[in-house]
Amino acid sequence: MSGFDLIIFDCDGVLVDSEIIAAQVESRLLTDAGYPISTEEMGERFSGMTWKNILLAVEREASIPLSASLLEKSEKLLDARLERDVKIIDGVKMALSRLTTPRCICSNSSSERLDMMLTKVGLKPYFDGHIYSAKDLGADRVKPKPDIFLHGAQQFNVSPDRVIVIEDSVHGITGARAAGMRVIGFTGASHTYPSHADRLTDAGAETVISRMQDLPATIQALSEWVGVA
């Protein structure tokens, strides 16, 4: 239905409403470690970043030595919360059922976590095994680096300029744009904040939607808008 050859979806905050759960868990851990931060600020500042890179950023900013045990503690707490509480983003299945273009997932989450979340919300069959984790490429190759997006395109033998990416974070959009891909920003998850759409646009999103049911028409409009054939 579109002139694009591939649609790449981020997972957290785009397909599943998991970013708010991560922000809740991680804000509590950082506050307990001596860096007070609210769930809302956590989502606004660090959405799309790995927990390891969040800890490194906080250490640089506040000169607070954070225990390496926080890495493992967060993973266990977050996995338990996600397995219990994560939900699908409203309208995702309807949007996917209307999109006929090949698609895949490119995420910073681990393969194990992706499998758990997507299984829980019933989305695995929609991607036919094309679910890719940046962590499988290497710890230094996560978003905002473009590596995972380029990896996804390579699996389909598609040129980056024929790819449209759906992202909810500045870091994800930065990576997609660095890969030479076009991007639609998404602000329909629970961790959204007042300046969210503006920040995604500033990062390079061509347009921003807040309802997943608007995605098929938006992709079609973008492909026609610039004459993608």
Buried (B, 14 or more C-beta within 10 A) or exposed (E): EBBBBBBBBBBBBBBBBBBBBBBBBBBBBBBEBEBEBEBEEBBBBBBBBBBBBBBEEBEEEEEEEBEEEBEEBBBEBBBEBBEEEBBBBBBBBEBBEBBEBBBBBBBBBBEEBBBBBBEBBEBBEBBEEBBBBBBEBEEEBBBBBBBBBBBBBEBBEBEBEBBBBBBBBBBBBBBBBBBBBBBBBBBBBBBBBEEBBEBBBEBBBBBBBEBBBBBBEBBBEBBEEEEBE
